[in-house]
């Protein structure tokens, strides 16, 4: 079953028949052909399999996870694929990442959502743990969903990442987080995450070493 679903997920990716001036990859999600411009010189400008896993979940669970008119923020949006799919499914999306990635992110989001979405998504800088209250004040920012794909890897900002989850998450916010398990030190982040949030694994793909989690603040999952 794992291999069949993984084959279906990876089958959503396609490549151009002709080499173009700018390298791009194509994806089929939410009834649209999505073209993503990538860059191979940094992690944040490449589509990783975790993003495909999260996009597949959003599309195939659109009734249980209805995004229409929901306020969604993606942290570590990278190339923007997850944000684009959430937008095509009717959400009002804020796609965030580091300042050096915003140009490519904005290009992809605009190219794939203009005149195709109920709500035009916005792109905004978010450096984990920095100026959170200034840029995303708790009093006025309320997100129904926080989405994250492959944000835990070998980087020195895991404390800041957890702080960012904590700041953005209200009592009724749902976190959807796709994670590829790599090194034990990074995997320990899951234990630290669970000190603040209840965590439920909703999909697991051993052949990809990827798990998809749903999380809410402690004590709020059942409520």
N, C-alpha and C positions, 0 to 999 in steps of 0.2 A: 504493500500500500504506500509506504514511504516513497519507493522508487517511482511509482506511477504518478503520485502527486507532484514530486519533484520534477519529473519529466514534463508534466503539464505546466508547472510554473516556469521552468527554463524555456519551454516552447513559446512563451510570450515574447521572447527576445528575438529580434531579427537584425540582420546586417545589410547595408546597402549593396546592391548589385554592382554599382560602379563607385570607384574611389572618388570621393568628393574633395573639394578644396579644404573643408573642415571635417575632421573625423567625427562621426556620429554613430550612435546605435539606435535601433528602433525597438519599440515595445507595443504590444497590444493589450490594453487594459481599458475597462469602462466603456467599451464600444468605440474606442478611438485608436488611431495610430499615433504614437507619441515618439517624437524624435529628440534624442538627448545628445547635446554636444558635450564631449568629455575632454579632459586633459590628463595626460599620463604623468605629469610632473608633481602631482600632489594627491593625497588620499581622498580629499574632499571633492575631487572632480571626476570621480569614477563611480559607476553604478556597481555596487556590491550585491551579492545574492540575497543578503538580508532584506534589502529594499524590495526585491521582487517578491519575497515571501510575504512581506507586509502588504504590498499592493494586491497580491492575490487574495489575501484574507479580506481586505476591504471590499474587493469586488464580489467575492463569492459569499460574503456574509452581510450584504447590504441591507437585508431586512432586519437582522438581529442588531447590526451596528449601522443604524440609519444616520448618515452624515448630512442629510439635507438640512440646510440652515443652521448647522452646528458650527460652533466657533472652535477651530482647530489650530494648534501651533505645532510645527515640526521643528525639533532642535537637531542641529547637525544635518541640515537638509541636503548639503552637497550639491548634486546635480539637479535636485528638485523633483525626482520621479515620484516619490510618495506624496509630496505636496500637490503635484499636478493631478494625480489620480484622485486624491481626496477632493480636489476642486471640481473635477469632472463628475464626481458623485454628489455634488451639491453643497459642499461645505464652504464656509468662509474661512480661508486658510491664511495663516501667517507663516511663511517659510523663512527660517533663520539660519545663519551660519556666520563664520568669521568674515571680516571685511574684505579680505583678499579673494574670497570665493563668490562675493555677491554679484559681480558682473556676469559671470557665466550662469549663475543661478537665475538671475533676473532674465537673461536671454532665453533660457529654457522654459521658464514659467510663462513668459509672455508669448513665446512662439507656440506653445501647446495649449494655452487656455483662452487666448483672446477671442471673444465672440463665441466661445464654446461652453462657458460656465455660467451658472446662475449668479455667482459672486466672483468678481475678479480677485484673485489672490494677491497678497502683498508680500514683498520681500523686505526683511529687516535684519540689521546686524544684531547678533547675539554672541558675545564672547562669554562662555560659561563662567558664572560666578562674579562677573564684573558689571557694575552699575545696574543690577537687576531691578532695584526699586525705582531708579531714575527712568529706565527705559520701559519697564513693565510693572508699573505700580500696582500693588495688591488691591488697592481700593477700586481701580477701574478696569483691570484686566481679569477677565473670567474666561477660561477655556474649558469647553466640554471635553475635549480630547487633547492629550499631549502625545505626539507620535515621535518615535525615534528608531532608526535602523542602523545598526553597527556603530554605535557611539562609544562602545567599550572595546578598546584595543590598547596597544602599547603606547600610551601617552601619559604625561605627568599631571593630567587635569581631572582625575577621577573624583577628588574631593569637590572640585568646582562643579563637576557634572551633577553630583548628588545634591549640592546646594541649589543648583538650577531647577532640578526636578522639584525639590521642596518648595522653592519660591513660587513656581508657576502652578502648582497643584492645589486646587481648592478641595473642599470635602466631597464634592460630587464630580470632580474631574476623573476621567478614565485615562490611564496611560496605556498605550499600545506600543510595545517595545520588542523589536526583533534583535536577537543577539547571537552572534557567532562565538562559540567557545574556543578559546585559543590557549592562553597560558594561565596557570593556576593563580598567579597574582591578580590578573585581571578578572578571573572568574570569582574571586573573593568579593568583588564589587556586589555581586548578587546578595551575599549575606549582609553586607552593609546596607544595601538598598532595603532589605526586609526589616531593618530596624525602624524605618519610617512608613513603609507601605506593605499592605497585604498583596501577595503575588500569586497569580494563578497561571500555570502553563496551559495555553490553549491550543498550541500546535507544537509538534516536535519533529524535526527532520534529521535523523541521525546521519544520513548519507551526506548532508551538508554541514553537519555539526552546528545546526542553527535551531534555536527555540524561539517561539513567539509567546510573549507574556502579556497578560492583562494585569494591571495594578491599580489600586486605589489607596487612599490614606487608611491607616490602621483603623479597623473597626467599621469601615464604610462599605466594604465589598458586599456583605450580606444585606446591609441597609439599602 
